[in-house]
Amino acid sequence: MSAAENEKQSLNGRLDETKSKLDKAQGDFDKAKTAEKQVRDQLTQAQASLKKTAAAGSNDSKAQESLKSEIAQLKKALVAAQQGRGAAEKERDDANSKVASADQQRASASKERRMRARLKRIKKSRVQTKSAMTRSRI
């Protein structure tokens, strides 16, 4: 097996591995985005419940304190979800960058192989031409 074929196989292997990492990163990003949406929805519901309780003039301070506590926890969970989404997004972007780089390397290696093959054909043609010219002088 030639060095070019070995390099091509190596690049293809790295590209497949990077694409696999990209798929995983995209999945992680989607999960983080879904989790963030769920926390946002829960926070919105808890805030709406607190407003209803306050608007109804309810004297149930225990229920209001419970809702306030839940809202505080949900806000913390939302911050954590946003950070998780940000990390997953960065991981996905890094994987995208690696895929692009691997694609570019593979394309460069392919172009280099084609250029070497072309150069080899040109050299062979020159040798044949030179040989034919030498024979025609004889």
N, C-alpha and C positions, 0 to 999 in steps of 0.2 A: 504494500500500500504506500502510495507516495505521501510526501510531507503535506502536500496541498489537501489530499483527501483526509489525512489525519486532522489537519487544522479545521477542515470543514465539519467533520464529525464532532470535534471538540466544541466548535462554535454552535452547532445545532444542539448539542447537549446542554450547553450553558443557556441557550435561548429557551429551550423547553423548560429548564429548571426555573428560569426567571419568569416565564409566562405562568408557570404553576404558582409561583409566589405572588404574581400579580392577581391571579384569580382568588387566592386566599385573602390578599389584602382588600380586594373589592368586596368579598363576602364579609370581612370584618367591618369594612366601612358601612355596608348596607345594614348590618346588625346594629352598629353604633347609632346610625341615623334613625333606625326604627325605635331603639331604646330611648333616644332623645325625644322623639315624637310622643311616645307613650308617657314619659315623665311630664312633658309639656301639657298633654291632655289632662293628666291627673292633677297637675298644678292648677290649671284653668278651672277644673271642676271643684277643687277644694276652695279656690278663691270665690267662685260663684256661690258655693254653699255658705261661706262666711258672710258674704254680702246679703244673702237671703235671710240668714239668721239675724244679722244686725238690722236689716230693713224691717223685719217682722217685729222688731222691738222685743225680741226674746230676752228674758232675764236669765237664761241658762248660760252663765259665764263658763261653766265647765265645758260645754259643747263648743263655745267660741274659743276657749283656750286650747282645746283639743285640735280644732281646725287650724288655729294659728301655729301650733306645734307641727302639725302635718304639713302645712305650707312651708314652714322653715326647712323641714326635712326634704321636702320635694325640691325646694330651691337648691339645696346642697346637692341633691341627686342630679338635678339638671346641670349644674356646673360640672359635676363629674362626667355626665353623659356627653357634654359638649367637649370636654377635654379628651374623652375617649374617641369621639368622632374626629376631632382634630388630629389625634395621633394616628388613627386609622387612615385618614385622608393623606397624611404625610407619607405613611407607609405605602399607600397605593400610588402616590405620585413618584416616590422613589423607585418603585417597581416598574412603573411606566417608563421612567427615564432609563432604567437598566435594559428594558426590552428594546427601546429605541437605540440604545448604544450597541446592544448585541446585534440588532438588525443591520445597523450601519457597519459594524465589523464584518458581518457575514457578507454584506454587499461589497465591501472593500476587498475582502479575500477573494470573492468570486471575480471581481474586476481584475485583480492582480493575476489570478490564474489565467483568465482570458488573454491578458496582455502578454504573459509569459509564453502562452501557446502561440500567440500571433508572432511574437519575436522569434520563437523557435522555427516557425514556418518561414519567416522572412530569411533567417540565417540559412536554412536549408535551401531555399530558393536561390540565394546568392551563391552558395557553394555549387549548386547544380549549374547555375549560369556560368560561373567562373570555370567550372570543369568543361562545359560545353564549348566555351570560348577557347580554352586551351586546346581542346581536341580539334577545333576547326582551324587553328593556326598550323597544326601539324600537317 
